[in-house]
């Protein structure tokens, strides 16, 4: 069963079948319609979409064992944030947004920022209830998966949403020390959420933070070690004490920081194909959950031979690791050819038994 295989992998018990998860495939409506036989598209009523998604994710569809989810996103900031717009990604371009707004245009205001002054404090008990409610909703929606709740705006992702890329990089470049102090102030504010997660009745926590881009770190690596990872240790300490499983996600190539992240106490790594999964598996494959990291570009434009080779690459690494989940490491977007996605699933299924 999917939940059993997923929970076994989370606990490094090496299930006989390699479990899997995917991202965005459950919003690829032509794929969902083909797999489930349910007449659904981007304009269908919510109830029809939800029924089709459940069928697709479930045992008679693509059989997800793990469903990636967080609760705390940039919406937590309300209007106190930078708007960077959004390129077309979802079906029918429903997520396209050319509305942009800069919170600060002066880097000095970035360097003076204190989230408590502007965003205020949070009620601990309400945060606990929110996390528990979110987790229970996920369990009802995807009952056959390992579910979770968590935080998207953990540290640098939060600062990116608040300030935007230009102001963040400018402030960090003008005065790295003062920007480090901003990061510590933000960390103190974020600690509220992690303290609440520690008290919440949820077994798995997803921690997302885009600390790098595709070419690696965008600030001096030693800066991260002084100002980011010490905050991670504070965030994760109460989670570890309460017995939570912590799974970490970052876009881009974070292989440089794998040791730092592991040292902060996480139990697993979600990886895009930019990150060298083989290198991480060599050191952490027996002790940590690994999720990923097939390249979506192979599904977008590769041949069947290319797709098979990409799945085999991941399986050759992952089958030796007790906590490995197969996944396309940077989403299966709606422009992925249905026949390629179907073939990917066919190859995964054929290779999934250890």
VOPAGU-2260 file (C-alpha; in pm, 1 decimal, decimal comma):
REM VOPAGU-2260
SITE   aa  ch    i         X         Y         Z
SITE  UNK   A    0       0,0       0,0       0,0
SITE  UNK   A    1     115,6     353,4     -74,6
SITE  UNK   A    2     104,9     488,2     280,5
SITE  UNK   A    3     283,8     182,7     415,5
SITE  UNK   A    4     560,7     206,9     155,8
SITE  UNK   A    5     593,3     581,1     208,3
SITE  UNK   A    6     606,7     558,2     586,3
SITE  UNK   A    7     852,3     270,4     563,9
SITE  UNK   A    8    1082,6     481,8     346,6
SITE  UNK   A    9    1047,3     784,2     577,3
SITE  UNK   A   10    1170,2     555,2     855,6
SITE  UNK   A   11    1455,8     414,1     641,4
SITE  UNK   A   12    1308,8      62,4     636,6
SITE  UNK   A   13    1363,5       5,2     260,7
SITE  UNK   A   14    1025,0    -110,5     126,7
SITE  UNK   A   15    1033,1    -372,6    -148,6
SITE  UNK   A   16     885,2    -119,8    -389,2
SITE  UNK   A   17    1054,4     217,3    -443,5
SITE  UNK   A   18     786,2     470,4    -344,0
SITE  UNK   A   19     723,1     787,5    -539,0
SITE  UNK   A   20     587,4    1137,0    -538,5
SITE  UNK   A   21     544,5    1399,8    -809,1
SITE  UNK   A   22     490,2    1775,9    -824,2
SITE  UNK   A   23     231,7    1947,3   -1047,1
SITE  UNK   A   24     134,2    1629,6   -1231,8
SITE  UNK   A   25    -191,3    1637,8   -1035,9
SITE  UNK   A   26    -276,4    1963,2   -1217,3
SITE  UNK   A   27    -189,6    1832,8   -1565,1
SITE  UNK   A   28    -552,1    1788,9   -1666,7
SITE  UNK   A   29    -505,4    1608,0   -2001,3
SITE  UNK   A   30    -277,9    1359,0   -1822,2
SITE  UNK   A   31    -526,3    1315,5   -1537,6
SITE  UNK   A   32    -812,4    1261,9   -1780,3
SITE  UNK   A   33    -612,7    1001,0   -1971,1
SITE  UNK   A   34    -511,2     813,4   -1656,5
SITE  UNK   A   35    -843,7     827,4   -1471,1
SITE  UNK   A   36   -1099,3     842,6   -1752,0
SITE  UNK   A   37   -1268,9    1133,6   -1572,6
SITE  UNK   A   38   -1377,3    1420,6   -1797,7
SITE  UNK   A   39   -1186,3    1707,4   -1636,6
SITE  UNK   A   40   -1002,4    2018,9   -1745,6
SITE  UNK   A   41    -884,9    2351,8   -1604,9
SITE  UNK   A   42   -1238,3    2493,1   -1615,6
SITE  UNK   A   43   -1410,0    2202,2   -1439,3
SITE  UNK   A   44   -1585,5    2258,0   -1105,2
SITE  UNK   A   45   -1372,2    2217,9    -794,5
SITE  UNK   A   46   -1549,8    1897,8    -692,0
SITE  UNK   A   47   -1477,2    1734,8   -1029,0
SITE  UNK   A   48   -1113,2    1841,3   -1015,4
SITE  UNK   A   49   -1072,6    1709,7    -661,8
SITE  UNK   A   50   -1231,4    1375,3    -752,3
SITE  UNK   A   51   -1002,8    1341,3   -1054,0
SITE  UNK   A   52    -693,7    1440,7    -857,5
SITE  UNK   A   53    -770,2    1187,1    -584,8
SITE  UNK   A   54    -811,7     915,2    -845,6
SITE  UNK   A   55    -487,6    1015,2   -1016,2
SITE  UNK   A   56    -284,7    1027,2    -693,6
SITE  UNK   A   57    -441,5     707,7    -557,7
SITE  UNK   A   58    -352,6     341,9    -593,9
SITE  UNK   A   59    -544,4     300,7    -921,7
SITE  UNK   A   60    -363,8     598,9   -1072,8
SITE  UNK   A   61      -3,0     703,7   -1023,8
SITE  UNK   A   62       3,0     578,3    -666,9
SITE  UNK   A   63     170,8     863,6    -480,0
SITE  UNK   A   64     325,4     754,5    -150,3
SITE  UNK   A   65     415,2    1104,3     -27,4
SITE  UNK   A   66     244,2    1436,1     -91,8
SITE  UNK   A   67     459,5    1751,7     -73,4
SITE  UNK   A   68     276,4    2030,4     108,9
SITE  UNK   A   69     333,5    2338,7     324,6
SITE  UNK   A   70      97,8    2581,0     497,5
SITE  UNK   A   71     307,0    2892,4     563,5
SITE  UNK   A   72     380,8    3081,4     241,7
SITE  UNK   A   73     429,5    3442,8     137,3
SITE  UNK   A   74      57,4    3500,1     196,7
SITE  UNK   A   75     158,6    3518,7     563,1
SITE  UNK   A   76     303,6    3863,8     486,8
SITE  UNK   A   77     -22,4    4000,3     348,8
SITE  UNK   A   78      46,1    4318,0     153,2
SITE  UNK   A   79     381,3    4373,8     324,7
SITE  UNK   A   80     591,3    4213,3      54,5
SITE  UNK   A   81     738,7    4261,8    -289,8
SITE  UNK   A   82     534,5    4146,2    -589,1
SITE  UNK   A   83     759,9    4004,9    -860,6
SITE  UNK   A   84     479,2    3885,9   -1090,3
SITE  UNK   A   85     447,0    3530,6   -1216,6
SITE  UNK   A   86     513,3    3370,8   -1553,8
SITE  UNK   A   87     254,7    3146,5   -1717,2
SITE  UNK   A   88     280,3    2794,6   -1576,1
SITE  UNK   A   89     -63,5    2654,6   -1490,8
SITE  UNK   A   90    -321,6    2533,4   -1742,0
SITE  UNK   A   91    -475,0    2817,9   -1944,9
SITE  UNK   A   92    -217,4    3055,3   -1796,7
SITE  UNK   A   93    -436,8    3109,0   -1492,0
SITE  UNK   A   94    -133,7    3191,0   -1276,9
SITE  UNK   A   95       8,2    3460,6   -1506,4
SITE  UNK   A   96      53,0    3786,0   -1316,3
SITE  UNK   A   97     224,9    4099,0   -1443,0
SITE  UNK   A   98     140,4    4301,6   -1132,5
SITE  UNK   A   99     470,6    4404,3    -973,2
SITE  UNK   A  100     538,4    4608,3    -662,7
SITE  UNK   A  101     856,4    4673,9    -466,4
SITE  UNK   A  102     824,5    4684,4     -84,8
SITE  UNK   A  103    1143,7    4891,2     -52,4
SITE  UNK   A  104    1340,9    5077,8    -317,3
SITE  UNK   A  105    1617,3    5188,6     -80,7
SITE  UNK   A  106    1859,3    4917,4      40,4
SITE  UNK   A  107    1898,5    5108,5     367,0
SITE  UNK   A  108    1537,9    5027,4     448,6
SITE  UNK   A  109    1609,5    4660,9     379,9
SITE  UNK   A  110    1907,9    4671,1     615,8
SITE  UNK   A  111    1695,6    4833,3     888,4
SITE  UNK   A  112    1404,2    4589,6     851,5
SITE  UNK   A  113    1265,4    4418,8    1161,5
SITE  UNK   A  114     967,9    4187,5    1094,2
SITE  UNK   A  115     831,2    4226,7    1447,4
SITE  UNK   A  116     796,5    4602,4    1392,0
SITE  UNK   A  117     590,4    4556,8    1075,5
SITE  UNK   A  118     438,5    4207,9    1089,6
SITE  UNK   A  119     397,5    4174,0    1465,4
SITE  UNK   A  120     384,9    3856,9    1672,7
SITE  UNK   A  121     163,8    3549,5    1635,5
SITE  UNK   A  122     -59,4    3362,1    1876,3
SITE  UNK   A  123     113,0    3032,4    1956,4
SITE  UNK   A  124    -202,8    2835,7    2022,4
SITE  UNK   A  125    -363,7    2951,7    1698,8
SITE  UNK   A  126     -55,6    2857,3    1498,8
SITE  UNK   A  127     -62,1    2508,5    1652,1
SITE  UNK   A  128    -430,5    2470,8    1559,6
SITE  UNK   A  129    -363,8    2594,8    1205,8
SITE  UNK   A  130     -86,3    2340,3    1147,6
SITE  UNK   A  131    -293,6    2055,1    1289,6
SITE  UNK   A  132    -599,3    2153,0    1087,6
SITE  UNK   A  133    -392,8    2175,9     769,6
SITE  UNK   A  134    -234,1    1837,3     831,0
SITE  UNK   A  135    -569,6    1669,9     901,5
SITE  UNK   A  136    -713,7    1821,0     583,0
SITE  UNK   A  137    -424,9    1674,6     380,5
SITE  UNK   A  138    -486,5    1334,3     538,0
SITE  UNK   A  139    -854,9    1347,6     440,7
SITE  UNK   A  140    -772,9    1465,4      89,4
SITE  UNK   A  141    -491,7    1216,1      21,8
SITE  UNK   A  142    -557,7     929,8     265,5
SITE  UNK   A  143    -321,0     683,7      97,6
SITE  UNK   A  144     -14,3     912,2     116,6
SITE  UNK   A  145     228,9    1020,3     381,9
SITE  UNK   A  146     109,9    1375,0     443,0
SITE  UNK   A  147     266,7    1676,1     609,3
SITE  UNK   A  148     245,1    2045,3     678,2
SITE  UNK   A  149     527,6    2295,1     689,0
SITE  UNK   A  150     688,5    2625,6     600,3
SITE  UNK   A  151     783,8    2765,5     259,7
SITE  UNK   A  152     930,2    3101,4     366,2
SITE  UNK   A  153    1178,6    2951,7     613,4
SITE  UNK   A  154    1464,3    3199,3     579,7
SITE  UNK   A  155    1601,6    3321,3     247,0
SITE  UNK   A  156    1278,8    3236,8      64,3
SITE  UNK   A  157    1100,6    3467,2     305,9
SITE  UNK   A  158    1350,7    3745,6     248,5
SITE  UNK   A  159    1318,4    3701,1    -128,2
SITE  UNK   A  160     941,3    3741,1    -101,8
SITE  UNK   A  161     971,0    4041,2     125,3
SITE  UNK   A  162    1237,2    4234,9     -63,8
SITE  UNK   A  163    1259,6    4086,6    -413,9
SITE  UNK   A  164    1578,5    3966,3    -575,3
SITE  UNK   A  165    1720,1    4306,8    -667,2
SITE  UNK   A  166    1691,9    4461,2    -322,7
SITE  UNK   A  167    1803,7    4142,6    -146,4
SITE  UNK   A  168    2121,2    4108,7    -351,5
SITE  UNK   A  169    2191,2    4480,8    -337,9
SITE  UNK   A  170    2155,2    4494,5      40,9
SITE  UNK   A  171    2368,1    4182,3      87,3
SITE  UNK   A  172    2632,3    4328,0    -142,6
SITE  UNK   A  173    2638,7    4669,1      24,3
SITE  UNK   A  174    2671,7    4536,2     378,2
SITE  UNK   A  175    2679,5    4160,1     431,9
SITE  UNK   A  176    2709,1    4198,6     808,6
SITE  UNK   A  177    2401,8    4415,4     841,3
SITE  UNK   A  178    2210,4    4192,2     603,9
SITE  UNK   A  179    2312,4    3903,2     825,6
SITE  UNK   A  180    2158,1    4091,3    1117,4
SITE  UNK   A  181    1837,1    4127,1     913,9
SITE  UNK   A  182    1844,7    3751,3     859,5
SITE  UNK   A  183    1880,2    3688,8    1232,3
SITE  UNK   A  184    1588,5    3922,3    1305,0
SITE  UNK   A  185    1380,2    3738,6    1047,8
SITE  UNK   A  186    1487,9    3408,1    1204,8
SITE  UNK   A  187    1369,7    3524,7    1545,4
SITE  UNK   A  188    1029,7    3607,6    1393,4
SITE  UNK   A  189    1009,6    3272,3    1211,1
SITE  UNK   A  190    1090,4    3082,8    1530,0
SITE  UNK   A  191     724,7    3133,1    1627,4
SITE  UNK   A  192     618,0    2898,5    1349,6
SITE  UNK   A  193     868,8    2627,3    1428,9
SITE  UNK   A  194     786,2    2637,5    1798,6
SITE  UNK   A  195     420,9    2589,1    1703,0
SITE  UNK   A  196     507,8    2303,5    1468,1
SITE  UNK   A  197     693,3    2134,3    1752,4
SITE  UNK   A  198     375,0    2142,1    1964,5
SITE  UNK   A  199     145,7    2040,4    1678,4
SITE  UNK   A  200      30,8    1680,3    1637,6
SITE  UNK   A  201     192,1    1628,1    1296,7
SITE  UNK   A  202     458,0    1364,6    1225,1
SITE  UNK   A  203     627,8    1506,3     914,8
SITE  UNK   A  204     733,8    1866,6     852,2
SITE  UNK   A  205     834,0    2006,0     514,1
SITE  UNK   A  206    1090,4    2287,0     529,9
SITE  UNK   A  207    1137,9    2479,9     207,2
SITE  UNK   A  208    1405,4    2743,9     153,7
SITE  UNK   A  209    1553,6    2848,3    -180,7
SITE  UNK   A  210    1905,4    2904,2     -56,1
SITE  UNK   A  211    2066,0    2866,5    -399,8
SITE  UNK   A  212    1986,4    2891,9    -767,6
SITE  UNK   A  213    2080,7    2656,3   -1050,2
SITE  UNK   A  214    2449,7    2751,6   -1040,4
SITE  UNK   A  215    2474,9    2731,9    -661,8
SITE  UNK   A  216    2503,2    2989,4    -384,0
SITE  UNK   A  217    2407,6    3349,3    -464,6
SITE  UNK   A  218    2584,5    3490,2    -156,8
SITE  UNK   A  219    2930,1    3395,8     -24,4
SITE  UNK   A  220    2899,5    3042,4     120,1
SITE  UNK   A  221    3057,4    3147,9     449,0
SITE  UNK   A  222    2781,9    3404,3     491,4
SITE  UNK   A  223    2525,2    3119,9     492,6
SITE  UNK   A  224    2727,0    2940,3     758,9
SITE  UNK   A  225    2722,1    3247,6     980,2
SITE  UNK   A  226    2367,5    3368,5     926,1
SITE  UNK   A  227    2143,3    3098,3     775,2
SITE  UNK   A  228    2236,5    2760,1     920,0
SITE  UNK   A  229    2256,3    2881,8    1282,6
SITE  UNK   A  230    1892,9    2984,9    1240,8
SITE  UNK   A  231    1808,7    2643,9    1095,6
SITE  UNK   A  232    1951,8    2479,1    1406,2
SITE  UNK   A  233    1729,9    2694,8    1624,9
SITE  UNK   A  234    1427,0    2626,2    1405,6
SITE  UNK   A  235    1475,2    2250,8    1393,5
SITE  UNK   A  236    1579,0    2187,3    1752,6
SITE  UNK   A  237    1223,6    2183,2    1895,0
SITE  UNK   A  238    1104,0    1973,8    1600,8
SITE  UNK   A  239    1371,3    1714,0    1667,8
SITE  UNK   A  240    1293,8    1714,0    2039,3
SITE  UNK   A  241     925,7    1649,4    1963,1
SITE  UNK   A  242    1004,3    1357,8    1731,3
SITE  UNK   A  243     913,2    1516,6    1399,2
SITE  UNK   A  244    1061,0    1400,5    1070,2
SITE  UNK   A  245    1207,3    1705,2     891,0
SITE  UNK   A  246    1231,6    1700,8     511,5
SITE  UNK   A  247    1424,8    1984,0     345,0
SITE  UNK   A  248    1362,6    2129,7      -1,5
SITE  UNK   A  249    1553,6    2388,1    -201,2
SITE  UNK   A  250    1544,5    2460,8    -570,7
SITE  UNK   A  251    1875,3    2473,0    -756,1
SITE  UNK   A  252    2209,1    2312,4    -670,9
SITE  UNK   A  253    2262,5    2292,4    -296,0
SITE  UNK   A  254    2518,1    2008,9    -293,7
SITE  UNK   A  255    2776,5    2250,9    -151,8
SITE  UNK   A  256    2562,0    2282,4     160,7
SITE  UNK   A  257    2451,8    1920,9     205,3
SITE  UNK   A  258    2677,2    1872,3     509,2
SITE  UNK   A  259    2560,3    2198,7     665,5
SITE  UNK   A  260    2193,8    2109,3     616,8
SITE  UNK   A  261    2242,1    1758,0     752,4
SITE  UNK   A  262    2424,6    1900,7    1052,8
SITE  UNK   A  263    2115,0    2109,5    1130,8
SITE  UNK   A  264    1922,5    1787,3    1193,0
SITE  UNK   A  265    1706,6    1726,7     885,9
SITE  UNK   A  266    1595,6    1372,9     807,5
SITE  UNK   A  267    1565,7    1405,5     431,3
SITE  UNK   A  268    1653,8    1596,2     115,6
SITE  UNK   A  269    1425,7    1688,8    -175,6
SITE  UNK   A  270    1643,9    1753,3    -480,4
SITE  UNK   A  271    1605,4    1906,4    -822,3
SITE  UNK   A  272    1833,2    1753,6   -1089,0
SITE  UNK   A  273    2078,5    2042,1   -1045,4
SITE  UNK   A  274    2183,8    1884,1    -715,8
SITE  UNK   A  275    2409,5    1580,5    -752,6
SITE  UNK   A  276    2199,4    1306,7    -593,7
SITE  UNK   A  277    2474,7    1049,0    -639,9
SITE  UNK   A  278    2713,9    1254,7    -427,3
SITE  UNK   A  279    2455,4    1306,8    -154,3
SITE  UNK   A  280    2356,5     939,9    -164,2
SITE  UNK   A  281    2718,1     833,4    -122,7
SITE  UNK   A  282    2734,8    1013,0     211,7
SITE  UNK   A  283    2373,8    1024,8     332,8
SITE  UNK   A  284    2192,6     753,0     137,9
SITE  UNK   A  285    2179,4     511,5     433,0
SITE  UNK   A  286    2087,2     770,0     696,5
SITE  UNK   A  287    1854,0    1014,8     523,9
SITE  UNK   A  288    1546,4    1020,5     303,5
SITE  UNK   A  289    1625,2    1114,4     -57,4
SITE  UNK   A  290    1353,9    1243,3    -291,9
SITE  UNK   A  291    1408,9    1307,2    -663,5
SITE  UNK   A  292    1567,8    1384,8    -895,9
SITE  UNK   A  293    1472,8    1306,2   -1256,3
SITE  UNK   A  294    1503,1    1599,6   -1495,7
SITE  UNK   A  295    1171,1    1733,1   -1624,1
SITE  UNK   A  296    1341,7    1849,4   -1945,6
SITE  UNK   A  297    1385,2    1486,2   -2043,5
SITE  UNK   A  298    1009,0    1435,8   -2020,3
SITE  UNK   A  299     944,0    1759,7   -2208,0
SITE  UNK   A  300    1158,1    1688,8   -2511,5
SITE  UNK   A  301    1339,2    1355,3   -2475,1
SITE  UNK   A  302    1288,0    1028,2   -2655,6
SITE  UNK   A  303    1162,0     711,5   -2489,7
SITE  UNK   A  304    1522,7     597,5   -2463,9
SITE  UNK   A  305    1612,8     924,5   -2291,4
SITE  UNK   A  306    1327,4     888,2   -2043,6
SITE  UNK   A  307    1419,5     530,0   -1964,9
SITE  UNK   A  308    1783,2     625,9   -1912,8
SITE  UNK   A  309    1687,9     910,7   -1676,9
SITE  UNK   A  310    1467,0     686,0   -1464,4
SITE  UNK   A  311    1738,9     422,0   -1457,8
SITE  UNK   A  312    1995,3     681,2   -1345,5
SITE  UNK   A  313    1778,7     771,7   -1047,1
SITE  UNK   A  314    1691,6     410,2    -968,4
SITE  UNK   A  315    2052,8     295,8    -986,0
SITE  UNK   A  316    2131,1     549,4    -713,5
SITE  UNK   A  317    1811,0     526,2    -514,4
SITE  UNK   A  318    1753,8     152,5    -492,5
SITE  UNK   A  319    2055,6     126,7    -264,3
SITE  UNK   A  320    1903,5     385,5     -28,2
SITE  UNK   A  321    1633,9     274,9     218,8
SITE  UNK   A  322    1456,5     611,5     218,5
SITE  UNK   A  323    1452,9     685,5    -154,5
SITE  UNK   A  324    1142,2     822,9    -328,7
SITE  UNK   A  325    1133,0     854,0    -706,1
SITE  UNK   A  326    1018,7    1192,0    -839,1
SITE  UNK   A  327    1065,1    1427,2   -1130,2
SITE  UNK   A  328    1279,5    1678,5    -950,0
SITE  UNK   A  329    1143,4    2004,4   -1088,1
SITE  UNK   A  330     775,3    1935,0   -1162,1
SITE  UNK   A  331     574,9    1782,1   -1446,3
SITE  UNK   A  332     421,6    2096,9   -1596,3
SITE  UNK   A  333     113,6    2109,5   -1815,3
SITE  UNK   A  334     315,1    2136,9   -2137,9
SITE  UNK   A  335     472,0    1794,1   -2080,1
SITE  UNK   A  336     350,2    1564,7   -2361,5
SITE  UNK   A  337      98,3    1318,2   -2220,1
SITE  UNK   A  338     260,6    1026,6   -2398,6
SITE  UNK   A  339     598,6    1110,9   -2241,4
SITE  UNK   A  340     449,6    1135,2   -1893,1
SITE  UNK   A  341     270,9     803,5   -1941,9
SITE  UNK   A  342     590,8     638,4   -2059,1
SITE  UNK   A  343     781,4     779,5   -1761,5
SITE  UNK   A  344     523,8     622,5   -1529,6
SITE  UNK   A  345     544,0     294,2   -1718,7
SITE  UNK   A  346     921,6     283,9   -1682,9
SITE  UNK   A  347     907,5     382,8   -1315,7
SITE  UNK   A  348     653,5     107,8   -1245,3
SITE  UNK   A  349     862,1    -153,5   -1426,9
SITE  UNK   A  350    1175,7     -55,2   -1232,5
SITE  UNK   A  351    1014,3      11,5    -895,6
SITE  UNK   A  352    1066,4    -331,8    -739,7
SITE  UNK   A  353    1394,8    -375,5    -557,6
